[in-house]
Amino acid sequence: MGTFLVTGGTGVLGRVIVERLREGGHEVRVLSRRAGAGTHVGDLESGAGVVEAASGVDAIVHAASNSRRFGNTDVAQTDTVIRAAADAGVGNLAYVSIVGIDRIPFRYYRNKLACEQRIVESDVPHTILRATQFHELIASALLVAGRLPITPLPLDFRFQPVAAAEVAVRAAELAVGSPLGFAPDFGGPQVLTLRELIDIWRQVHPHPRAVPMPLPGRIAKSFRAGFNTCPDHADGTLSWSDYARTATVDPYAARK
Ligand SMILES: NC(=O)c1ccc[n+]([C@@H]2O[C@H](COP(=O)([O-])OP(=O)(O)OC[C@H]3O[C@@H](n4cnc5c(N)ncnc54)[C@H](OP(=O)(O)O)[C@@H]3O)[C@@H](O)[C@H]2O)c1
């Protein structure tokens, strides 16, 4: 059994990674900026507490991200993790990334891509897992959109949403195993347009009432083309309709 550090172990994905690793009998440290939220207080932006949290661990799962600010500190945060991983001599640094970030010129994705590059160019043995958008993220967006009477949305965007819990199982397995470099992508069971996702959602939830919002530009074109999907890796099993039926609270609400 090993000792793991999970950054982002208080987040929607990270919480389940921590549970899975603990169920596997591993000792798991959880880094958080908030005292009491994890096992170790630390800040990847300032670096405070990170080396201490990583000292003596066998592997690190890096699932922290500053997505609300488009990942504008993610590269610095990842550099901090790489340094701590190198100091600790970890056998595997597992990084959770996003499908299609090399093809979609969205600011958050460019930052994630730069993080991947830093890890690949480091001397630290690593595994990078790219996943598609989580059911939880889409549900969160729809619950927020539902607060308005009518919401313009890009209904022709394509998604292949996946349960965060299923990505977490895969990420935990990869972290325990040998470093793979890039692991196969991990996506949900179906590719659906946003219109289809909302139609399914509205079988259970009254909102949002959406109208098409035509968006110009390369980013919109990429999402319309489904560059963020991986139909050849439809490995998740929980469908959007089964997830939507049980989704009542915004999984990201605590972070807003
Ligand atoms: N959401 C999706 O649809 C999706 C899809 C594919 C891949 N991913 C990737 O999966 C990962 C997890 O996403 P998520 O949606 O589960 O994230 P999340 O719920 O927003 O959680 C973000 C985590 O990052 C931590 N964090 C942020 N800044 C930090 C800092 N300066 N120092 C230490 N910790 C910091 C937070 O910890 P504290 O607040 O406790 O400090 C929190 O645990 C991300 O890398 C994301 O890009 C997400």
The ligand as a Tripos MOL2 file, in Angstrom:
@<TRIPOS>MOLECULE
LIG
   48    52     1     0     0
SMALL
NO_CHARGES

@<TRIPOS>ATOM
      1 N1        -15.1060   19.8960  -14.4790 N.am      1 LIG1
      2 C1        -14.9670   19.2160  -15.6280 C.2       1 LIG1
      3 O1        -15.9150   19.0410  -16.4040 O.2       1 LIG1
      4 C2        -13.6010   18.6340  -15.9630 C.ar      1 LIG1
      5 C3        -13.4560   17.8110  -17.0950 C.ar      1 LIG1
      6 C4        -12.2120   17.2590  -17.3680 C.ar      1 LIG1
      7 C5        -11.1330   17.5420  -16.5510 C.ar      1 LIG1
      8 N2        -11.2990   18.3680  -15.4780 N.ar      1 LIG1
      9 C6        -10.1420   18.6660  -14.6260 C.3       1 LIG1
     10 O2        -10.3150   17.9500  -13.4080 O.3       1 LIG1
     11 C7         -9.6880   18.6880  -12.3460 C.3       1 LIG1
     12 C8        -10.6780   18.8250  -11.1970 C.3       1 LIG1
     13 O3        -11.7950   19.5600  -11.6430 O.3       1 LIG1
     14 P1        -13.0390   19.8440  -10.6620 P.3       1 LIG1
     15 O4        -14.1130   20.3620  -11.5470 O.co2     1 LIG1
     16 O5        -13.2720   18.6670   -9.8010 O.co2     1 LIG1
     17 O6        -12.4440   21.0370   -9.7670 O.3       1 LIG1
     18 P2        -13.1060   21.8540   -8.5600 P.3       1 LIG1
     19 O7        -14.2640   21.1170   -7.9820 O.co2     1 LIG1
     20 O8        -13.3200   23.2590   -9.0330 O.co2     1 LIG1
     21 O9        -11.9540   21.8520   -7.4660 O.3       1 LIG1
     22 C9        -10.8020   22.6280   -7.6270 C.3       1 LIG1
     23 C10        -9.8070   22.2020   -6.5570 C.3       1 LIG1
     24 O10        -8.5900   22.9110   -6.7550 O.3       1 LIG1
     25 C11        -8.0820   23.2660   -5.4900 C.3       1 LIG1
     26 N3         -7.2600   24.4690   -5.6470 N.ar      1 LIG1
     27 C12        -7.4950   25.5430   -6.4430 C.ar      1 LIG1
     28 N4         -6.5240   26.4590   -6.2840 N.ar      1 LIG1
     29 C13        -5.6480   25.9430   -5.3690 C.ar      1 LIG1
     30 C14        -4.4420   26.4300   -4.7860 C.ar      1 LIG1
     31 N5         -3.9260   27.6440   -5.0980 N.pl3     1 LIG1
     32 N6         -3.8040   25.6380   -3.8920 N.ar      1 LIG1
     33 C15        -4.3170   24.4220   -3.5480 C.ar      1 LIG1
     34 N7         -5.4540   23.9110   -4.0690 N.ar      1 LIG1
     35 C16        -6.1140   24.6800   -4.9710 C.ar      1 LIG1
     36 C17        -9.3120   23.5130   -4.6070 C.3       1 LIG1
     37 O11        -8.9690   23.2600   -3.2490 O.3       1 LIG1
     38 P3         -9.3440   24.2190   -1.9960 P.3       1 LIG1
     39 O12       -10.4040   25.1910   -2.4660 O.co2     1 LIG1
     40 O13        -9.8500   23.2640   -0.9490 O.co2     1 LIG1
     41 O14        -8.0650   24.8720   -1.6290 O.co2     1 LIG1
     42 C18       -10.2650   22.4480   -5.1380 C.3       1 LIG1
     43 O15       -10.1120   21.2320   -4.4170 O.3       1 LIG1
     44 C19        -9.2240   20.0200  -12.9520 C.3       1 LIG1
     45 O16        -7.8660   19.9430  -13.2660 O.3       1 LIG1
     46 C20       -10.0440   20.1290  -14.2360 C.3       1 LIG1
     47 O17        -9.4000   20.8750  -15.2470 O.3       1 LIG1
     48 C21       -12.5060   18.9040  -15.1540 C.ar      1 LIG1
@<TRIPOS>BOND
     1     1     2 1
     2     2     3 2
     3     2     4 1
     4     4     5 ar
     5     4    48 ar
     6     5     6 ar
     7     6     7 ar
     8     7     8 ar
     9     8     9 1
    10     8    48 ar
    11     9    10 1
    12     9    46 1
    13    10    11 1
    14    11    12 1
    15    11    44 1
    16    12    13 1
    17    13    14 1
    18    14    15 2
    19    14    16 1
    20    14    17 1
    21    17    18 1
    22    18    19 2
    23    18    20 1
    24    18    21 1
    25    21    22 1
    26    22    23 1
    27    23    24 1
    28    23    42 1
    29    24    25 1
    30    25    26 1
    31    25    36 1
    32    26    27 ar
    33    26    35 ar
    34    27    28 ar
    35    28    29 ar
    36    29    30 ar
    37    29    35 ar
    38    30    31 1
    39    30    32 ar
    40    32    33 ar
    41    33    34 ar
    42    34    35 ar
    43    36    37 1
    44    36    42 1
    45    37    38 1
    46    38    39 2
    47    38    40 1
    48    38    41 1
    49    42    43 1
    50    44    45 1
    51    44    46 1
    52    46    47 1
@<TRIPOS>SUBSTRUCTURE
     1 LIG1         1 GROUP 0 **** ****
